[in-house]
């Protein structure tokens, strides 16, 4: 009875060993939930553990990073020499009993339940004045991690915010915080998308007030919360707030864009000057052969599409991230954003300063009279990549199209492309190596994943996604 959603108490053992795939999800209920968080040390351990599942191979260490590119026009599987992984996603034939879908859903659900219990129980602890600042920091981190999990679950399992005019369409479940950790099964219905986003925004706004401005990038700080909030507001179509939050990170976080000369090598570094938040992988604790980098360059299972590669000018430094394999003019190019196939210790960037410039550019471009500012933010990324590029002069829809294209190039293989296509309602061609391309309708039934069959069978209150 492993990996069940929202049903049992997360004792401290789970917080410490969150990445252990053998850990039974039926954790002991003999310890009252209130005894899990008792002081600053146990709070720190619990919050630190909540980061653990972010690096699961079915979350950001592979599946959640891979699928938005594989299910879009950026990536395809080698049809003739593959290991059998993710074939149904490449063909858009995923079913609700798919193991990767179930693991992705359950990982996110566990993080949500875990952080919700932390935030509930920490309110019962009286911290001395000397520990309040750190206690608030840890509470802010828990809110950030929960917001990231909700947002990721919402992107994969529900239609974009603008699918309905008032975001009243089905979102993901929001469990009753008071019921979590008891002996009874919690079976939440799906909330509206508007309600889920309201919770995400609230968590991030509160996190900003609780956390400080210093971080090692592997645990969240105020700038990570600001950056994620900018992303959330962009997806909501709240362009003034998206611009304001992105600009705040650009101007005040201390992050600096990597230079043209250091761009390629920065992907081999532990972190770069523009890293805001990253999932940590070290030599002794990583996803090994289940990492996204090994999937690309160890198994050689997936390659960038010809259409994606054709978007780059010859003078663009980012060409160096895509290395041709085999005979000249062959289709197969390695993806070198995660180059450590020997140790699989590549960290996975979740928030980078480059994205903030592109959020700022798009948010300006979608507001009247702000095209010059949009062009300036966009050109910061374009000219960093290609010093010979001419300044942007496009306006209106042409400018927005250029920004979306630049997002495709700059944020490729980091888990963005499908979501950019669906939120902007852009139909696309899904390239397949051995079969004709698939014509995919943005915001169609199958651009989101099915609610897992196991969850449907165990939760009588949850509704499936249409078409599955």
KEVOFI-786949 format. One record per residue (C-alpha): x, y, z; residue in three letters. Coordinates in steps of 0.5 Angstrom, whole numbers, padded with zeros to 4 digits, always signed. Example, Ala and Ser with C-alpha at 12.3 -4.5 7.8 and 13.67 -1.06 7.14 Angstrom:
<sites>
[site [+0025,-0009,+0016],"ALA"]
[site [+0027,-0002,+0014],"SER"]
</sites>
This chain:
<sites>
[site [+0000,+0000,+0000],"UNK"]
[site [+0005,+0005,-0002],"UNK"]
[site [+0005,+0012,-0005],"UNK"]
[site [-0002,+0013,-0003],"UNK"]
[site [-0004,+0021,-0003],"UNK"]
[site [-0006,+0025,+0003],"UNK"]
[site [-0007,+0019,+0008],"UNK"]
[site [-0002,+0018,+0013],"UNK"]
[site [+0002,+0022,+0018],"UNK"]
[site [+0009,+0024,+0016],"UNK"]
[site [+0013,+0022,+0022],"UNK"]
[site [+0020,+0025,+0022],"UNK"]
[site [+0023,+0019,+0019],"UNK"]
[site [+0020,+0021,+0013],"UNK"]
[site [+0023,+0028,+0013],"UNK"]
[site [+0030,+0026,+0014],"UNK"]
[site [+0029,+0020,+0009],"UNK"]
[site [+0025,+0023,+0004],"UNK"]
[site [+0029,+0020,-0002],"UNK"]
[site [+0029,+0013,+0000],"UNK"]
[site [+0024,+0009,-0005],"UNK"]
[site [+0024,+0003,+0000],"UNK"]
[site [+0020,+0008,+0005],"UNK"]
[site [+0013,+0005,+0006],"UNK"]
[site [+0008,+0011,+0005],"UNK"]
[site [+0004,+0007,+0011],"UNK"]
[site [+0008,+0011,+0016],"UNK"]
[site [+0006,+0009,+0023],"UNK"]
[site [+0001,+0013,+0026],"UNK"]
[site [+0003,+0012,+0033],"UNK"]
[site [+0006,+0018,+0034],"UNK"]
[site [+0001,+0024,+0035],"UNK"]
[site [+0002,+0029,+0029],"UNK"]
[site [+0004,+0035,+0034],"UNK"]
[site [+0010,+0031,+0037],"UNK"]
[site [+0013,+0031,+0030],"UNK"]
[site [+0015,+0039,+0030],"UNK"]
[site [+0017,+0040,+0037],"UNK"]
[site [+0023,+0045,+0037],"UNK"]
[site [+0027,+0049,+0032],"UNK"]
[site [+0032,+0043,+0030],"UNK"]
[site [+0026,+0038,+0029],"UNK"]
[site [+0023,+0044,+0024],"UNK"]
[site [+0029,+0045,+0021],"UNK"]
[site [+0030,+0037,+0019],"UNK"]
[site [+0022,+0037,+0017],"UNK"]
[site [+0023,+0043,+0012],"UNK"]
[site [+0030,+0040,+0010],"UNK"]
[site [+0027,+0034,+0008],"UNK"]
[site [+0021,+0037,+0004],"UNK"]
[site [+0026,+0039,-0001],"UNK"]
[site [+0028,+0031,-0002],"UNK"]
[site [+0023,+0029,-0006],"UNK"]
[site [+0024,+0035,-0011],"UNK"]
[site [+0030,+0031,-0013],"UNK"]
[site [+0026,+0024,-0015],"UNK"]
[site [+0027,+0022,-0021],"UNK"]
[site [+0020,+0022,-0023],"UNK"]
[site [+0020,+0030,-0021],"UNK"]
[site [+0025,+0035,-0023],"UNK"]
[site [+0031,+0030,-0023],"UNK"]
[site [+0027,+0027,-0030],"UNK"]
[site [+0020,+0026,-0031],"UNK"]
[site [+0018,+0033,-0029],"UNK"]
[site [+0024,+0036,-0033],"UNK"]
[site [+0023,+0032,-0039],"UNK"]
[site [+0016,+0032,-0041],"UNK"]
[site [+0014,+0039,-0042],"UNK"]
[site [+0019,+0038,-0048],"UNK"]
[site [+0018,+0031,-0050],"UNK"]
[site [+0010,+0033,-0051],"UNK"]
[site [+0012,+0039,-0055],"UNK"]
[site [+0016,+0041,-0061],"UNK"]
[site [+0022,+0041,-0058],"UNK"]
[site [+0024,+0033,-0057],"UNK"]
[site [+0023,+0026,-0059],"UNK"]
[site [+0025,+0019,-0057],"UNK"]
[site [+0030,+0015,-0061],"UNK"]
[site [+0025,+0010,-0065],"UNK"]
[site [+0030,+0005,-0066],"UNK"]
[site [+0034,+0005,-0061],"UNK"]
[site [+0031,+0007,-0054],"UNK"]
[site [+0030,+0004,-0047],"UNK"]
[site [+0023,+0004,-0047],"UNK"]
[site [+0022,+0010,-0043],"UNK"]
[site [+0017,+0015,-0044],"UNK"]
[site [+0014,+0012,-0051],"UNK"]
[site [+0007,+0013,-0049],"UNK"]
[site [+0008,+0021,-0048],"UNK"]
[site [+0012,+0021,-0055],"UNK"]
[site [+0006,+0018,-0058],"UNK"]
[site [+0001,+0022,-0054],"UNK"]
[site [-0002,+0015,-0052],"UNK"]
[site [-0001,+0016,-0045],"UNK"]
[site [-0006,+0012,-0040],"UNK"]
[site [-0009,+0013,-0033],"UNK"]
[site [-0005,+0007,-0031],"UNK"]
[site [+0002,+0010,-0033],"UNK"]
[site [+0007,+0009,-0028],"UNK"]
[site [+0011,+0015,-0029],"UNK"]
[site [+0004,+0019,-0028],"UNK"]
[site [+0003,+0016,-0022],"UNK"]
[site [+0009,+0017,-0019],"UNK"]
[site [+0009,+0024,-0021],"UNK"]
[site [+0003,+0025,-0018],"UNK"]
[site [+0004,+0022,-0012],"UNK"]
[site [+0011,+0025,-0011],"UNK"]
[site [+0007,+0032,-0011],"UNK"]
[site [+0002,+0030,-0007],"UNK"]
[site [+0007,+0027,-0001],"UNK"]
[site [+0010,+0034,-0001],"UNK"]
[site [+0004,+0038,-0001],"UNK"]
[site [+0001,+0033,+0005],"UNK"]
[site [+0008,+0034,+0008],"UNK"]
[site [+0009,+0041,+0008],"UNK"]
[site [+0002,+0042,+0010],"UNK"]
[site [+0003,+0038,+0016],"UNK"]
[site [+0009,+0042,+0018],"UNK"]
[site [+0006,+0049,+0017],"UNK"]
[site [+0000,+0046,+0021],"UNK"]
[site [+0004,+0043,+0027],"UNK"]
[site [+0009,+0049,+0027],"UNK"]
[site [+0004,+0054,+0030],"UNK"]
[site [+0003,+0050,+0036],"UNK"]
[site [+0011,+0051,+0038],"UNK"]
[site [+0013,+0057,+0042],"UNK"]
[site [+0020,+0059,+0040],"UNK"]
[site [+0024,+0063,+0044],"UNK"]
[site [+0025,+0070,+0041],"UNK"]
[site [+0033,+0068,+0039],"UNK"]
[site [+0030,+0063,+0035],"UNK"]
[site [+0024,+0067,+0032],"UNK"]
[site [+0028,+0069,+0025],"UNK"]
[site [+0030,+0062,+0024],"UNK"]
[site [+0023,+0059,+0025],"UNK"]
[site [+0020,+0064,+0021],"UNK"]
[site [+0025,+0063,+0015],"UNK"]
[site [+0024,+0055,+0016],"UNK"]
[site [+0016,+0056,+0015],"UNK"]
[site [+0017,+0061,+0009],"UNK"]
[site [+0021,+0055,+0006],"UNK"]
[site [+0015,+0050,+0007],"UNK"]
[site [+0011,+0055,+0004],"UNK"]
[site [+0015,+0056,-0002],"UNK"]
[site [+0016,+0048,-0003],"UNK"]
[site [+0008,+0047,-0002],"UNK"]
[site [+0007,+0053,-0007],"UNK"]
[site [+0012,+0050,-0012],"UNK"]
[site [+0009,+0043,-0011],"UNK"]
[site [+0002,+0046,-0012],"UNK"]
[site [+0004,+0050,-0018],"UNK"]
[site [+0007,+0044,-0021],"UNK"]
[site [+0002,+0039,-0020],"UNK"]
[site [-0003,+0044,-0023],"UNK"]
[site [+0001,+0045,-0029],"UNK"]
[site [+0001,+0037,-0031],"UNK"]
[site [-0006,+0035,-0029],"UNK"]
[site [-0010,+0041,-0030],"UNK"]
[site [-0012,+0046,-0036],"UNK"]
[site [-0008,+0053,-0036],"UNK"]
[site [-0011,+0059,-0032],"UNK"]
[site [-0014,+0062,-0038],"UNK"]
[site [-0018,+0055,-0040],"UNK"]
[site [-0024,+0059,-0037],"UNK"]
[site [-0025,+0066,-0036],"UNK"]
[site [-0026,+0066,-0029],"UNK"]
[site [-0021,+0060,-0028],"UNK"]
[site [-0027,+0056,-0025],"UNK"]
[site [-0025,+0049,-0029],"UNK"]
[site [-0022,+0043,-0025],"UNK"]
[site [-0016,+0044,-0021],"UNK"]
[site [-0012,+0039,-0017],"UNK"]
[site [-0014,+0037,-0010],"UNK"]
[site [-0013,+0041,-0004],"UNK"]
[site [-0014,+0037,+0002],"UNK"]
[site [-0016,+0039,+0009],"UNK"]
[site [-0010,+0041,+0013],"UNK"]
[site [-0013,+0039,+0020],"UNK"]
[site [-0015,+0032,+0017],"UNK"]
[site [-0008,+0030,+0015],"UNK"]
[site [-0004,+0026,+0019],"UNK"]
[site [-0010,+0022,+0022],"UNK"]
[site [-0012,+0015,+0022],"UNK"]
[site [-0018,+0016,+0017],"UNK"]
[site [-0017,+0017,+0009],"UNK"]
[site [-0017,+0024,+0007],"UNK"]
[site [-0021,+0024,+0000],"UNK"]
[site [-0021,+0031,-0003],"UNK"]
[site [-0025,+0033,-0009],"UNK"]
[site [-0021,+0037,-0014],"UNK"]
[site [-0021,+0045,-0013],"UNK"]
[site [-0023,+0050,-0018],"UNK"]
[site [-0016,+0052,-0021],"UNK"]
[site [-0018,+0059,-0019],"UNK"]
[site [-0018,+0057,-0011],"UNK"]
[site [-0011,+0053,-0013],"UNK"]
[site [-0008,+0059,-0015],"UNK"]
[site [-0010,+0063,-0010],"UNK"]
[site [-0007,+0058,-0005],"UNK"]
[site [+0000,+0059,-0009],"UNK"]
[site [+0000,+0066,-0009],"UNK"]
[site [-0002,+0067,-0001],"UNK"]
[site [+0003,+0062,+0000],"UNK"]
[site [+0009,+0066,-0004],"UNK"]
[site [+0007,+0072,-0001],"UNK"]
[site [+0007,+0070,+0006],"UNK"]
[site [+0014,+0066,+0005],"UNK"]
[site [+0017,+0073,+0002],"UNK"]
[site [+0015,+0076,+0009],"UNK"]
[site [+0018,+0071,+0013],"UNK"]
[site [+0024,+0069,+0010],"UNK"]
[site [+0031,+0073,+0009],"UNK"]
[site [+0035,+0075,+0003],"UNK"]
[site [+0040,+0070,+0003],"UNK"]
[site [+0041,+0063,+0001],"UNK"]
[site [+0045,+0058,-0002],"UNK"]
[site [+0040,+0057,-0008],"UNK"]
[site [+0039,+0050,-0005],"UNK"]
[site [+0034,+0052,+0000],"UNK"]
[site [+0029,+0058,-0002],"UNK"]
[site [+0030,+0065,+0000],"UNK"]
[site [+0026,+0071,-0001],"UNK"]
[site [+0028,+0072,-0008],"UNK"]
[site [+0026,+0065,-0010],"UNK"]
[site [+0019,+0066,-0007],"UNK"]
[site [+0019,+0073,-0011],"UNK"]
[site [+0022,+0069,-0018],"UNK"]
[site [+0016,+0063,-0017],"UNK"]
[site [+0011,+0069,-0016],"UNK"]
[site [+0013,+0072,-0022],"UNK"]
[site [+0012,+0066,-0026],"UNK"]
[site [+0005,+0064,-0023],"UNK"]
[site [+0003,+0071,-0024],"UNK"]
[site [+0005,+0070,-0032],"UNK"]
[site [+0001,+0064,-0032],"UNK"]
[site [-0005,+0068,-0029],"UNK"]
[site [-0004,+0073,-0034],"UNK"]
[site [-0003,+0078,-0028],"UNK"]
[site [+0002,+0082,-0032],"UNK"]
[site [+0003,+0088,-0028],"UNK"]
[site [+0005,+0084,-0022],"UNK"]
[site [+0009,+0079,-0026],"UNK"]
[site [+0013,+0085,-0029],"UNK"]
[site [+0014,+0088,-0022],"UNK"]
[site [+0016,+0081,-0019],"UNK"]
[site [+0021,+0079,-0024],"UNK"]
[site [+0024,+0086,-0024],"UNK"]
[site [+0025,+0086,-0017],"UNK"]
[site [+0029,+0080,-0017],"UNK"]
[site [+0033,+0083,-0023],"UNK"]
[site [+0034,+0089,-0019],"UNK"]
[site [+0035,+0087,-0012],"UNK"]
[site [+0037,+0079,-0012],"UNK"]
[site [+0044,+0080,-0013],"UNK"]
[site [+0044,+0075,-0019],"UNK"]
[site [+0048,+0076,-0025],"UNK"]
[site [+0047,+0074,-0032],"UNK"]
[site [+0052,+0069,-0034],"UNK"]
[site [+0057,+0072,-0039],"UNK"]
[site [+0057,+0070,-0047],"UNK"]
[site [+0064,+0067,-0045],"UNK"]
[site [+0062,+0063,-0039],"UNK"]
[site [+0055,+0061,-0042],"UNK"]
[site [+0057,+0053,-0044],"UNK"]
[site [+0061,+0052,-0038],"UNK"]
[site [+0056,+0055,-0033],"UNK"]
[site [+0052,+0048,-0034],"UNK"]
[site [+0058,+0044,-0031],"UNK"]
[site [+0058,+0048,-0025],"UNK"]
[site [+0055,+0047,-0019],"UNK"]
[site [+0051,+0053,-0019],"UNK"]
[site [+0052,+0060,-0023],"UNK"]
[site [+0051,+0067,-0022],"UNK"]
[site [+0044,+0067,-0025],"UNK"]
[site [+0042,+0061,-0021],"UNK"]
[site [+0036,+0063,-0016],"UNK"]
[site [+0034,+0056,-0014],"UNK"]
[site [+0036,+0049,-0016],"UNK"]
[site [+0035,+0042,-0014],"UNK"]
[site [+0041,+0039,-0011],"UNK"]
[site [+0045,+0033,-0013],"UNK"]
[site [+0051,+0031,-0010],"UNK"]
[site [+0056,+0025,-0012],"UNK"]
[site [+0053,+0021,-0006],"UNK"]
[site [+0046,+0023,-0007],"UNK"]
[site [+0043,+0023,-0014],"UNK"]
[site [+0038,+0020,-0019],"UNK"]
[site [+0044,+0016,-0022],"UNK"]
[site [+0042,+0012,-0028],"UNK"]
[site [+0035,+0015,-0027],"UNK"]
[site [+0037,+0022,-0028],"UNK"]
[site [+0035,+0027,-0034],"UNK"]
[site [+0042,+0028,-0036],"UNK"]
[site [+0043,+0020,-0036],"UNK"]
[site [+0037,+0020,-0040],"UNK"]
[site [+0039,+0024,-0046],"UNK"]
[site [+0047,+0023,-0046],"UNK"]
[site [+0048,+0016,-0042],"UNK"]
[site [+0042,+0012,-0045],"UNK"]
[site [+0042,+0017,-0051],"UNK"]
[site [+0034,+0016,-0051],"UNK"]
[site [+0032,+0023,-0053],"UNK"]
[site [+0034,+0028,-0058],"UNK"]
[site [+0032,+0036,-0060],"UNK"]
[site [+0028,+0036,-0066],"UNK"]
[site [+0030,+0039,-0073],"UNK"]
[site [+0025,+0044,-0072],"UNK"]
[site [+0028,+0046,-0065],"UNK"]
[site [+0035,+0046,-0068],"UNK"]
[site [+0033,+0051,-0074],"UNK"]
[site [+0031,+0057,-0069],"UNK"]
[site [+0039,+0058,-0067],"UNK"]
[site [+0043,+0063,-0071],"UNK"]
[site [+0050,+0060,-0073],"UNK"]
[site [+0053,+0066,-0068],"UNK"]
[site [+0049,+0064,-0062],"UNK"]
[site [+0053,+0061,-0056],"UNK"]
[site [+0047,+0056,-0054],"UNK"]
[site [+0049,+0052,-0061],"UNK"]
[site [+0054,+0049,-0056],"UNK"]
[site [+0049,+0046,-0052],"UNK"]
[site [+0047,+0041,-0058],"UNK"]
[site [+0053,+0037,-0060],"UNK"]
[site [+0052,+0033,-0067],"UNK"]
[site [+0052,+0025,-0066],"UNK"]
[site [+0054,+0021,-0072],"UNK"]
[site [+0055,+0023,-0079],"UNK"]
[site [+0054,+0030,-0082],"UNK"]
[site [+0047,+0032,-0083],"UNK"]
[site [+0044,+0027,-0078],"UNK"]
[site [+0038,+0028,-0074],"UNK"]
[site [+0041,+0026,-0067],"UNK"]
[site [+0044,+0032,-0063],"UNK"]
[site [+0046,+0031,-0055],"UNK"]
[site [+0043,+0036,-0050],"UNK"]
[site [+0049,+0038,-0046],"UNK"]
[site [+0045,+0042,-0041],"UNK"]
[site [+0046,+0036,-0036],"UNK"]
[site [+0053,+0034,-0038],"UNK"]
[site [+0055,+0030,-0032],"UNK"]
[site [+0054,+0023,-0034],"UNK"]
[site [+0059,+0020,-0030],"UNK"]
[site [+0057,+0022,-0024],"UNK"]
[site [+0050,+0024,-0025],"UNK"]
[site [+0051,+0030,-0020],"UNK"]
[site [+0048,+0035,-0025],"UNK"]
[site [+0044,+0040,-0020],"UNK"]
[site [+0037,+0042,-0024],"UNK"]
[site [+0036,+0049,-0024],"UNK"]
[site [+0029,+0051,-0022],"UNK"]
[site [+0029,+0059,-0022],"UNK"]
[site [+0034,+0062,-0026],"UNK"]
[site [+0035,+0070,-0028],"UNK"]
[site [+0034,+0069,-0035],"UNK"]
[site [+0027,+0067,-0034],"UNK"]
[site [+0026,+0073,-0030],"UNK"]
[site [+0028,+0078,-0036],"UNK"]
[site [+0024,+0074,-0041],"UNK"]
[site [+0018,+0074,-0036],"UNK"]
[site [+0019,+0082,-0035],"UNK"]
[site [+0019,+0082,-0043],"UNK"]
[site [+0013,+0079,-0044],"UNK"]
[site [+0009,+0082,-0038],"UNK"]
[site [+0011,+0089,-0041],"UNK"]
[site [+0010,+0087,-0048],"UNK"]
[site [+0003,+0085,-0046],"UNK"]
[site [+0001,+0092,-0043],"UNK"]
[site [+0000,+0098,-0047],"UNK"]
[site [+0005,+0103,-0048],"UNK"]
[site [+0011,+0099,-0045],"UNK"]
[site [+0014,+0096,-0052],"UNK"]
[site [+0021,+0099,-0051],"UNK"]
[site [+0022,+0096,-0044],"UNK"]
[site [+0020,+0089,-0047],"UNK"]
[site [+0025,+0090,-0052],"UNK"]
[site [+0030,+0092,-0047],"UNK"]
[site [+0029,+0086,-0043],"UNK"]
[site [+0029,+0081,-0049],"UNK"]
[site [+0035,+0084,-0052],"UNK"]
[site [+0039,+0083,-0045],"UNK"]
[site [+0038,+0075,-0047],"UNK"]
[site [+0039,+0075,-0054],"UNK"]
[site [+0045,+0079,-0054],"UNK"]
[site [+0048,+0075,-0049],"UNK"]
[site [+0047,+0069,-0053],"UNK"]
[site [+0049,+0073,-0059],"UNK"]
[site [+0053,+0079,-0059],"UNK"]
[site [+0052,+0080,-0067],"UNK"]
[site [+0044,+0080,-0066],"UNK"]
[site [+0041,+0087,-0068],"UNK"]
[site [+0037,+0090,-0063],"UNK"]
[site [+0029,+0088,-0063],"UNK"]
[site [+0025,+0093,-0066],"UNK"]
[site [+0018,+0089,-0067],"UNK"]
[site [+0012,+0091,-0063],"UNK"]
[site [+0005,+0088,-0062],"UNK"]
[site [+0004,+0081,-0063],"UNK"]
[site [+0011,+0080,-0067],"UNK"]
[site [+0014,+0082,-0061],"UNK"]
[site [+0010,+0077,-0057],"UNK"]
[site [+0012,+0072,-0062],"UNK"]
[site [+0019,+0073,-0061],"UNK"]
[site [+0019,+0073,-0054],"UNK"]
[site [+0016,+0066,-0054],"UNK"]
[site [+0021,+0064,-0059],"UNK"]
[site [+0027,+0066,-0054],"UNK"]
[site [+0023,+0063,-0048],"UNK"]
[site [+0024,+0056,-0053],"UNK"]
[site [+0031,+0057,-0054],"UNK"]
[site [+0033,+0060,-0047],"UNK"]
[site [+0029,+0055,-0043],"UNK"]
[site [+0029,+0049,-0047],"UNK"]
[site [+0030,+0042,-0043],"UNK"]
[site [+0028,+0046,-0037],"UNK"]
[site [+0021,+0044,-0036],"UNK"]
[site [+0017,+0050,-0040],"UNK"]
[site [+0016,+0049,-0047],"UNK"]
[site [+0009,+0045,-0047],"UNK"]
[site [+0006,+0050,-0042],"UNK"]
[site [+0008,+0056,-0046],"UNK"]
[site [+0005,+0053,-0052],"UNK"]
[site [-0002,+0051,-0048],"UNK"]
[site [-0002,+0058,-0044],"UNK"]
[site [-0001,+0062,-0050],"UNK"]
[site [-0006,+0057,-0054],"UNK"]
[site [-0001,+0055,-0059],"UNK"]
[site [-0003,+0049,-0063],"UNK"]
[site [+0004,+0045,-0065],"UNK"]
[site [+0007,+0039,-0069],"UNK"]
[site [+0009,+0034,-0065],"UNK"]
[site [+0015,+0031,-0068],"UNK"]
[site [+0016,+0023,-0068],"UNK"]
[site [+0022,+0020,-0072],"UNK"]
[site [+0019,+0014,-0075],"UNK"]
[site [+0012,+0017,-0076],"UNK"]
[site [+0008,+0023,-0079],"UNK"]
[site [+0008,+0029,-0074],"UNK"]
[site [+0002,+0029,-0069],"UNK"]
[site [-0002,+0036,-0070],"UNK"]
[site [-0003,+0038,-0063],"UNK"]
[site [-0009,+0043,-0060],"UNK"]
[site [-0007,+0047,-0055],"UNK"]
[site [-0011,+0046,-0049],"UNK"]
[site [-0014,+0040,-0051],"UNK"]
[site [-0015,+0034,-0047],"UNK"]
[site [-0008,+0030,-0048],"UNK"]
[site [-0004,+0036,-0047],"UNK"]
[site [-0005,+0035,-0039],"UNK"]
[site [-0004,+0028,-0036],"UNK"]
[site [-0009,+0024,-0033],"UNK"]
[site [-0011,+0023,-0026],"UNK"]
[site [-0008,+0016,-0024],"UNK"]
[site [-0012,+0010,-0024],"UNK"]
[site [-0010,+0009,-0017],"UNK"]
[site [-0012,+0015,-0014],"UNK"]
[site [-0019,+0015,-0018],"UNK"]
[site [-0020,+0008,-0015],"UNK"]
[site [-0018,+0010,-0008],"UNK"]
[site [-0021,+0017,-0008],"UNK"]
[site [-0029,+0017,-0009],"UNK"]
[site [-0029,+0025,-0009],"UNK"]
[site [-0024,+0026,-0015],"UNK"]
[site [-0026,+0027,-0022],"UNK"]
[site [-0022,+0024,-0028],"UNK"]
[site [-0019,+0029,-0033],"UNK"]
[site [-0023,+0028,-0040],"UNK"]
[site [-0021,+0024,-0045],"UNK"]
[site [-0018,+0019,-0041],"UNK"]
</sites>
